[in-house]
Amino acid sequence: MKVFLTGASGFVGSEIGKRLVEAGHEVRALVHKSTSLPHGMQAVQGDILHRDSLVTAMQGCDAVVHLVGIIREAPQKGVTFQRMHVEGTQNVVDAAVEVGARRFLQMSALGARAGASSPYHKTKWAAEEYVRESGLDWTVFRPSVIYGPGDGFVTLLADVLKKAPVFPIFGHGRFPLSPVARHDVAEGFVRALARPETAGRAYDVGGPDKIPYRDVIQGIGRTLGKKRVLTFSVPVALVRPVVTLMEGFSFFPITSSMLTMLLEGNACDPHSFAGDFDLALTRFPDGIGYIRG
């Protein structure tokens, strides 16, 4: 199958691209500028915000895997949730319809829903709605926190734990997560292309463990060889104004939207995802050994 892949150089996209090639697919990867891609992928230039460039780049493809998304806005650079999640997805969908690429796999996010409190989840939901109304043979994946070498979550927490004698926990820290290994997410996407019966389905994607955030911290600590991580609770009422004040600076690691999403929790039942794609999902303690390096 000829597969058009967006977000191919990203954390998840690079793994999906590699596995698509290994599965025998011909992968055409959308790039905004010259960049290094996994072996076997063809780079084509284009921009998800410019529909005509997508139509040109997508010619002859049978399927589209759309992964582009952001977790943080940079309005001064024109990088917003509305543009990247909604307008970008609309352009990719419209191009797929025009060139006749019938199969469409969409990366969304766990928590995307009508009436969501965060702009991240609101725009992910709006993108999903456009995909669902496209008439394409779509499948949507809504992952919880994705971890793996080079991630921006477990690796970041591990780096802090390696240096800090104590670790701050926002509020009670009991908000649940379903961390999912990058290779499990990637394999789900690849297998979906061979399973037309999964078209018209939206899958909540998580690992087999539903873990409170404070226990995620302890699990990372154990993997690093610590008997127990010393933690202290920071009241959310104190955290929010600081985050609001500092989130405009790119060096600050969290935004108000991220804080809202973390406090909501991000857990799911992965039974349908694992069952429909025949996946033996990786346990969190078994999947984070890479942080020891």
ZALUM-958611 format. One record per residue: residue in three letters; x negated, y, z of N, C-alpha, C in turn. Coordinates in pm, whole numbers, padded with zeros to 5 digits, always signed. Atoms other than C-alpha are relative to their C-alpha. Layout:
<nodes>
AlaXYZXYZXYZ/...
</nodes>
This chain:
<nodes>
Met-00084-00119+00000+00000+00000+00000-00088+00125+00000/Lys+00071-00128+00000-00121+00355-00075+00061+00089+00108/Val-00050-00070-00119-00092+00547+00252-00061+00139+00008/Phe+00044-00138-00020-00112+00923+00295-00004+00026+00150/Leu+00021-00013-00145-00252+01004+00641-00035+00143+00036/Thr+00036-00131-00055-00245+01338+00820-00060-00020+00139/Gly+00065+00014-00131-00454+01398+01132-00103-00109+00004/Ala+00089+00116+00011-00707+01143+01009-00130+00016+00078/Ser+00126-00020-00072-01005+01301+01185+00022+00014+00150/Gly-00030-00017-00141-00830+01323+01521-00024-00124+00084/Phe+00025+00106-00097-00854+01106+01830+00076-00128-00034/Val-00080+00118+00037-00572+00870+01728-00011-00028-00149/Gly+00002+00017+00145-00586+00929+01353-00121-00074-00051/Ser+00120+00070+00045-00943+00808+01318+00012-00151+00023/Glu-00020+00142-00029-00847+00476+01479+00105-00061-00093/Ile-00103+00050+00091-00532+00438+01270-00057-00014-00141/Gly+00060+00007+00133-00724+00517+00952-00090-00120-00017/Lys+00092+00115+00005-00989+00258+01030+00077-00130-00009/Arg-00077+00125-00001-00730-00010+01101+00084-00016-00128/Leu-00072+00009+00128-00529+00074+00789-00092-00055-00109/Val+00097+00049+00099-00841+00019+00578-00028-00148+00023/Glu+00028+00140-00032-00916-00307+00760+00117-00090-00040/Ala-00119+00078+00037-00558-00421+00686+00021-00006-00151/Gly-00008+00008+00145-00618-00370+00315+00074+00113-00069/His-00070-00113+00060-00437-00042+00261-00099+00098-00065/Glu+00076-00108+00062-00565+00234+00035+00041+00129+00070/Val-00032-00113-00087-00586+00537+00263-00048+00132-00062/Arg+00032-00134+00048-00573+00894+00136+00020+00095+00118/Ala-00003-00079-00123-00659+01125+00425+00001+00150-00030/Leu-00009-00144+00019-00551+01488+00429-00103+00070+00088/Val+00097-00078-00076-00832+01722+00533+00016+00146-00039/His-00010-00144+00025-00826+02099+00568-00130+00054-00058/Lys+00132-00035+00053-01197+02126+00499-00086-00124+00008/Ser+00088+00116+00004-01491+01894+00447-00024-00054+00140/Thr+00017+00061-00132-01512+01651+00737-00038-00146-00015/Ser+00041+00140+00002-01647+01308+00825+00120-00088+00030/Leu-00112+00093-00018-01397+01023+00792-00052-00142+00011/Pro+00040+00141-00005-01412+00651+00870-00021-00056-00140/His+00034+00061+00129-01554+00436+00591+00126-00055-00068/Gly-00108+00057+00078-01313+00344+00313+00119+00091-00021/Met-00111-00093+00015-01086+00648+00334-00035+00107-00103/Gln+00018-00105+00100-01042+00895+00048+00049+00132+00057/Ala-00038-00131-00050-01041+01259+00156+00064+00083-00111/Val-00064-00093+00093-00800+01497-00017+00029+00129+00077/Gln-00018-00127-00069-00780+01866+00065+00144+00048-00011/Gly-00134-00055-00003-00457+02030+00164+00028+00058+00137/Asp-00038-00067-00125-00272+02204+00445+00147-00030+00026/Ile-00140+00033-00028+00047+02094+00618+00090+00123-00002/Leu-00080-00122+00006+00159+02457+00616+00019+00050-00143/His-00016-00037+00141+00136+02472+00235+00053-00121-00076/Arg-00069+00116+00057+00387+02236+00079-00055-00041-00135/Asp+00047+00034+00134+00253+02255-00276-00129-00080+00005/Ser+00126+00075-00012-00090+02134-00164+00027-00144+00042/Leu-00035+00135-00043+00078+01833-00002+00056-00082-00115/Val-00056+00071+00115+00272+01742-00315-00112-00048-00091/Thr+00114+00038+00084-00052+01742-00513-00079-00113+00063/Ala+00084+00099-00069-00244+01543-00252+00069-00134+00018/Met-00077+00120-00031+00035+01289-00197+00041-00081-00123/Gln-00044+00067+00122+00092+01190-00560-00045-00146-00003/Gly+00032+00141+00014+00109+00813-00607+00002-00080+00128/Cys-00001+00072-00128+00138+00726-00237+00136-00065+00024/Asp-00121+00075-00033+00391+00472-00110+00053+00033+00139/Ala-00036-00021-00141+00390+00568+00258-00075+00120+00055/Val+00062-00113-00068+00308+00859+00486-00007-00031+00149/Val+00017+00007-00145+00167+00846+00838-00035+00141+00046/His+00017-00141-00037+00208+01192+00991-00032+00011+00149/Leu+00048-00002-00137+00007+01250+01307-00030+00139+00055/Val+00046-00132-00043-00074+01621+01319+00087+00054+00113/Gly-00069-00062-00113+00015+01783+01650-00101+00074+00085/Ile+00087-00074-00092-00124+02021+01908+00058-00010+00140/Ile-00044+00000-00138-00108+02022+02285-00007+00141+00060/Arg+00022-00136-00049-00205+02388+02320+00010+00098-00116/Glu-00015-00100+00104-00111+02696+02122-00117+00100+00001/Ala+00095-00110+00015-00348+02964+01990+00067+00101-00094/Pro-00079-00088+00087-00105+03229+01860-00084+00099-00079/Gln+00084-00096+00070-00384+03468+01769-00061-00059-00127/Lys+00050+00069+00119-00498+03208+01515+00113-00058-00085/Gly-00114+00053+00073-00148+03128+01395+00031-00145+00032/Val-00021+00140-00039-00152+02793+01575+00106-00003+00111/Thr-00110+00006-00096+00186+02750+01744+00072-00134-00014/Phe-00078+00125+00005+00409+02455+01828+00101+00005-00115/Gln-00100-00012+00106+00674+02585+01589-00062-00024-00137/Arg+00063+00014+00132+00435+02608+01294-00055-00141-00020/Met+00070+00127+00019+00237+02289+01353+00094-00120+00011/His-00089+00116-00019+00512+02057+01477+00121+00004-00093/Val-00126-00007+00074+00824+02183+01301-00024+00032-00148/Glu+00019-00040+00139+00721+02370+00987-00094-00096-00073/Gly+00092+00095+00062+00429+02136+00919+00068-00131-00035/Thr-00072+00125+00026+00649+01828+00952+00101+00017-00113/Gln-00095-00024+00109+00914+01981+00728-00070-00005-00135/Asn+00074+00000+00127+00652+02036+00458-00044-00140-00039/Val+00045+00136+00029+00515+01682+00487+00117-00087-00044/Val-00120+00076+00037+00865+01532+00474+00047+00038-00140/Asp-00047-00046+00131+00967+01746+00177-00090-00050-00112/Ala+00094+00050+00101+00652+01646-00011+00019-00149-00023/Ala-00022+00145+00012+00715+01277+00063+00125-00029-00083/Val-00123+00017+00077+01068+01306-00073-00025+00030-00148/Glu+00023-00041+00139+00946+01483-00387-00083-00102-00077/Val+00088+00093+00073+00672+01231-00473+00051-00144+00006/Gly-00055+00135-00007+00880+00926-00378-00071-00093+00095/Ala+00063+00083-00104+00680+00805-00078+00107-00035+00103/Arg-00120+00034-00076+00965+00618+00091-00025-00027+00148/Arg+00024+00038-00141+00805+00488+00412-00067+00115+00072/Phe+00049-00117-00072+00741+00755+00674-00012-00033+00148/Leu+00025+00024-00142+00582+00704+01017-00036+00133+00066/Gln+00015-00130-00066+00602+01000+01255-00050-00016+00143/Met+00048-00006-00137+00397+01062+01568+00076+00110+00074/Ser-00070-00096-00084+00620+01230+01825-00063-00003+00139/Ala+00053+00002-00137+00583+01235+02204+00108-00046+00096/Leu-00093+00042-00104+00744+01069+02502+00048+00125+00075/Gly-00057-00120-00061+00978+01327+02650+00062+00095-00100/Ala-00065-00081+00103+01080+01479+02318+00150-00027+00005/Arg-00145+00017-00014+01453+01541+02347+00068+00136-00016/Ala-00079-00122+00004+01727+01794+02300+00005+00060+00141/Gly-00006-00066-00130+01719+02049+02581-00123-00017+00085/Ala+00124+00016-00076+01360+01974+02683-00044+00135+00057/Ser+00040-00124-00066+01206+02230+02919-00130+00058-00055/Ser+00128-00049+00052+00867+02255+02746+00010+00023-00151/Pro-00001-00024+00145+00813+02407+02399-00065-00113-00078/Tyr+00064+00115+00065+00590+02110+02317+00104-00106-00033/His-00102+00103+00020+00873+01861+02364+00116+00050-00088/Lys-00107-00055+00084+01133+02092+02207-00035-00009-00148/Thr+00039-00001+00141+00935+02123+01885-00026-00140-00052/Lys+00014+00140+00042+00849+01753+01876+00138-00059-00033/Trp-00136+00048+00026+01223+01682+01896+00054+00059-00130/Ala-00046-00063+00124+01301+01932+01619-00064-00067-00121/Ala+00067+00071+00109+01042+01757+01401+00063-00136-00023/Glu-00068+00131+00012+01201+01419+01475+00134+00013-00073/Glu-00132-00017+00061+01543+01550+01377-00012+00020-00151/Tyr+00018-00022+00143+01413+01665+01040-00037-00131-00070/Val+00038+00130+00057+01253+01326+00978+00123-00090-00011/Arg-00118+00087+00000+01575+01144+01072+00100+00036-00109/Glu-00097-00046+00099+01779+01354+00831-00054-00002-00143/Ser+00069-00010+00129+01534+01312+00541+00048-00099-00106/Gly-00035+00107+00093+01677+00996+00386-00113-00096-00026/Leu+00115+00090+00014+01333+00833+00407+00016-00120+00092/Asp+00003+00117-00088+01264+00494+00565-00098+00030+00113/Trp+00087-00055-00104+01129+00644+00885-00007-00090+00123/Thr+00015+00055-00135+00995+00511+01213-00071+00106+00083/Val+00058-00100-00089+00917+00743+01504-00064-00069+00120/Phe+00069+00051-00118+00665+00669+01779-00014+00114+00101/Arg+00007-00101-00106+00685+00855+02112-00093-00050+00111/Pro+00093+00053-00099+00370+00778+02311-00004+00082+00129/Ser+00038-00063-00125+00298+00854+02674-00145+00046-00016/Val+00140-00042+00005-00057+00959+02762-00084-00108-00069/Ile+00084+00094+00073-00299+00796+02517-00144+00014+00049/Tyr+00139-00005-00047-00643+00702+02645-00090-00086-00088/Gly+00100+00073+00078-00961+00572+02488-00125+00085-00008/Pro+00125-00076+00009-01321+00678+02420+00021+00133-00072/Gly-00013-00132+00060-01328+01052+02353+00133+00067+00026/Asp-00131-00061-00026-00981+01124+02494-00015+00128+00082/Gly+00001-00124-00076-00886+01446+02665+00071-00011+00133/Phe-00070+00019-00128-00724+01295+02973-00083-00083+00097/Val+00076+00087-00091-00893+00996+03136-00147+00043+00005/Thr+00141-00041+00004-01239+01110+03022-00021+00128+00079/Leu+00010-00127-00073-01177+01460+03158+00010-00022+00150/Leu-00015+00029-00142-01055+01328+03493-00123-00072+00055/Ala+00119+00074-00043-01352+01090+03514-00119+00094+00016/Asp+00111-00095-00009-01597+01374+03449+00010+00082+00128/Val-00019-00075-00124-01446+01570+03738-00032-00088+00121/Leu+00021+00091-00113-01451+01267+03969-00148-00034+00020/Lys+00144+00029-00011-01819+01205+03893-00074+00110+00075/Lys+00070-00115-00056-01907+01551+04023+00060+00052+00130/Ala-00068-00063-00113-01647+01655+04279+00014-00094+00119/Pro-00017+00085-00118-01644+01523+04638+00147-00025+00035/Val-00144+00016-00022-01266+01574+04657+00073+00043-00127/Phe-00074-00027+00123-00995+01593+04392+00136+00060+00033/Pro-00130-00063-00028-00692+01828+04389+00114-00072-00072/Ile-00121+00060+00057-00347+01676+04330+00111+00104+00004/Phe-00110-00095+00004-00059+01897+04217+00122-00059+00071/Gly-00118+00046-00072+00230+01861+04462-00022-00135+00064/His+00010+00132-00064+00301+01509+04586-00077-00100-00086/Gly+00078+00088+00087+00134+01348+04284+00064-00132-00033/Arg-00065+00129+00025+00392+01072+04254+00070-00008-00136/Phe-00065+00003+00131+00513+01163+03903-00062-00112-00084/Pro+00049+00123+00065+00487+00844+03694-00049+00023-00143/Leu+00054+00000+00136+00286+00787+03377-00004-00143-00051/Ser+00017+00132+00063+00263+00497+03131-00118+00007-00097/Pro+00115-00017+00089-00092+00534+02996-00011-00116-00098/Val+00005+00101+00105-00133+00351+02666-00132+00011-00075/Ala+00130+00004+00067-00456+00243+02497+00013+00044-00145/Arg-00002-00049+00137-00539+00412+02169+00010-00113-00101/His-00003+00108+00099-00599+00081+01992+00138-00066-00007/Asp-00136+00055+00004-00250-00040+02092+00094+00090-00081/Val-00080-00094+00079-00089+00274+01951-00031-00015-00148/Ala+00042+00011+00140-00291+00244+01630+00052-00127-00064/Glu-00045+00128+00056-00201-00121+01584+00151+00002-00024/Gly-00144-00012+00023+00168-00038+01622+00031+00070-00131/Phe-00020-00072+00126+00148+00212+01338-00031-00090-00119/Val+00041+00085+00112-00036-00032+01112+00102-00111-00024/Arg-00095+00111+00016+00207-00318+01178+00136+00048-00048/Ala-00129-00052+00044+00507-00093+01117+00010+00003-00152/Leu-00003-00004+00147+00409-00065+00750+00038-00134-00060/Ala-00032+00135+00050+00451-00441+00713+00133-00051+00054/Arg-00125+00043-00064+00781-00450+00907+00112+00098-00035/Pro-00106-00093+00042+01057-00275+00712+00120+00000+00094/Glu-00114+00006-00092+01307-00388+00976-00012+00103+00113/Thr+00016-00102-00104+01160-00123+01209+00036+00140-00050/Ala-00045-00130+00053+01278+00159+00980+00129+00042+00069/Gly-00118-00052-00068+01536+00383+01141-00004-00015+00150/Arg+00016+00020-00144+01397+00316+01490-00096+00104+00058/Ala+00092-00086-00076+01235+00547+01746-00046-00080+00120/Tyr+00057+00084-00105+01001+00371+01988-00067+00085+00108/Asp+00076-00052-00113+00896+00483+02335-00124-00086+00013/Val+00128+00071+00005+00529+00390+02348-00078+00024+00129/Gly+00077-00011-00123+00351+00319+02675-00074-00128+00026/Gly+00067+00121-00042+00122+00073+02841+00089-00083+00090/Pro-00081+00088-00083+00245-00215+03058+00011+00045+00145/Asp+00003-00045-00139+00171-00026+03381+00066+00137+00013/Lys-00061-00129-00033+00395+00251+03518-00066+00047+00129/Ile+00091-00035-00109+00158+00439+03747+00022+00145+00045/Pro-00003-00137-00049+00202+00745+03971-00134+00070-00029/Tyr+00121-00075+00035-00047+01018+03880-00110-00016+00104/Arg+00103+00011-00104-00223+00995+04216-00067-00138-00005/Asp+00060+00133+00012-00278+00621+04155-00086-00011-00126/Val+00088-00008+00117-00418+00697+03809-00138+00051+00043/Ile+00126-00056-00050-00682+00905+03986-00078-00106+00077/Gln+00068+00104-00077-00760+00620+04227-00053-00110-00092/Gly+00044+00103+00094-00780+00371+03938-00125+00041-00075/Ile+00119-00050+00068-01029+00588+03754-00118-00002+00097/Gly+00106+00003-00101-01227+00623+04076-00056-00139+00022/Arg+00046+00138-00019-01242+00246+04126-00086-00045-00117/Thr+00079+00037+00118-01367+00200+03770-00138+00064+00005/Leu+00129-00068-00014-01643+00449+03852-00079-00049+00120/Gly+00072+00058-00113-01739+00245+04158+00029+00064+00133/Lys-00035-00064-00126-01573+00457+04425+00102-00087+00075/Lys-00097+00076-00078-01393+00276+04708+00132+00074+00007/Arg-00121-00082-00003-01147+00562+04738-00036+00144-00032/Val+00018-00141+00033-01116+00910+04593+00068+00084+00107/Leu-00059-00092-00096-01063+01179+04853+00079+00106-00075/Thr-00086-00096+00069-00773+01398+04744+00064+00096+00100/Phe-00080-00092-00081-00584+01699+04874+00110+00056-00088/Ser-00117-00047+00073-00244+01828+04774+00000+00152-00010/Val-00012-00144+00023-00206+02174+04619+00147+00029-00031/Pro-00141-00029+00026+00150+02312+04642+00022+00056-00140/Val-00029-00045+00137+00303+02363+04299+00028+00150-00002/Ala-00030-00143-00006+00422+02708+04410-00126+00086-00005/Leu+00127-00072+00009+00056+02810+04438-00067-00020-00135/Val+00066+00032+00126-00055+02642+04118+00058+00079-00117/Arg-00066-00060+00117+00201+02791+03879-00048+00142-00032/Pro+00044-00136+00035+00104+03160+03910-00145+00006-00047/Val+00140+00003+00044-00265+03076+03872-00007-00047-00145/Val-00001+00052+00138-00196+02872+03558+00055+00106-00096/Thr-00059-00105+00084+00025+03149+03418-00100+00111-00028/Leu+00099-00106+00013-00252+03401+03477-00117-00041-00089/Met+00124+00044+00065-00533+03190+03332+00019-00072-00133/Glu-00018+00087+00116-00375+02990+03050-00037+00065-00133/Gly+00040-00068+00124-00460+03254+02790-00147-00016-00033/Phe+00144+00021+00022-00829+03171+02831-00022-00144-00044/Ser+00015+00134+00057-00932+02874+02617-00079-00095+00089/Phe+00080+00087-00086-01178+02747+02878+00082-00060+00114/Phe-00082+00049-00110-00898+02698+03133+00069-00129-00045/Pro-00038+00132+00051-00801+02329+03116+00149-00031-00008/Ile-00142+00034-00005-00423+02351+03163+00085+00123-00029/Thr-00095-00108+00027-00128+02561+03046+00129-00024+00079/Ser-00128+00014-00070+00215+02622+03196+00081-00115-00058/Ser-00072+00108+00065+00364+02384+02941-00054-00136+00042/Met+00062+00127-00043+00116+02109+03031+00039-00032+00144/Leu-00035+00021-00140+00188+02157+03402+00145-00047+00012/Thr-00141+00040-00002+00563+02133+03343+00016-00146-00041/Met-00012+00137+00050+00523+01811+03144-00059-00100+00099/Leu+00061+00090-00097+00291+01656+03403+00093-00023+00119/Leu-00087+00011-00117+00530+01730+03689+00130-00075-00031/Glu-00119+00077+00040+00821+01579+03492-00025-00150+00005/Gly+00032+00141+00017+00637+01250+03465+00008-00036-00147/Asn+00005+00039+00141+00580+01062+03141-00011-00152-00008/Ala+00001+00146-00006+00673+00696+03185+00115-00057-00081/Cys-00104+00063+00082+00876+00451+02979-00007-00151+00015/Asp-00001+00145+00013+00970+00089+02925-00050-00033-00140/Pro+00057+00025+00132+00745-00032+02639+00046-00132-00063/His-00039+00134+00043+00934-00361+02589+00029-00006-00151/Ser-00035+00003+00142+01076-00277+02244-00122+00020-00088/Phe+00122-00025+00077+00745-00139+02118-00087-00124-00004/Ala+00085+00120-00005+00548-00442+02235+00065-00117-00073/Gly-00068+00115+00059+00811-00691+02121+00013+00009-00151/Asp-00023-00012+00144+00888-00555+01775-00128-00004-00081/Phe+00127+00000+00073+00519-00526+01686-00096-00109+00050/Asp+00079+00114-00050+00397-00840+01869-00133+00046+00060/Leu+00120-00055-00062+00152-00647+02086-00013-00048+00144/Ala+00032+00029-00139-00013-00769+02405-00066+00126+00056/Leu+00048-00132-00040-00048-00426+02563-00108-00008+00107/Thr+00116-00002-00089-00368-00343+02749+00035+00059+00136/Arg-00017-00054-00135-00351-00302+03127-00094+00118+00020/Phe+00080-00121-00020-00479+00038+03239-00137-00028+00062/Pro+00133+00026-00058-00758-00096+03466-00094-00071-00098/Asp+00082+00075+00096-00877-00320+03179-00044+00086-00118/Gly+00025-00078+00121-00883-00041+02923-00087+00122+00017/Ile+00072-00126-00021-01086+00237+03085-00147-00020+00036/Gly+00141+00025-00029-01428+00077+03119-00094+00095-00069/Tyr+00085-00092+00075-01563+00327+02866-00045+00121+00081/Ile+00036-00119-00077-01574+00599+03133-00126-00021+00084/Arg+00121+00025-00079-01868+00430+03305-00126+00053-00068/Gly+00117-00043+00077-02103+00544+03029-00045+00141+00033/
</nodes>
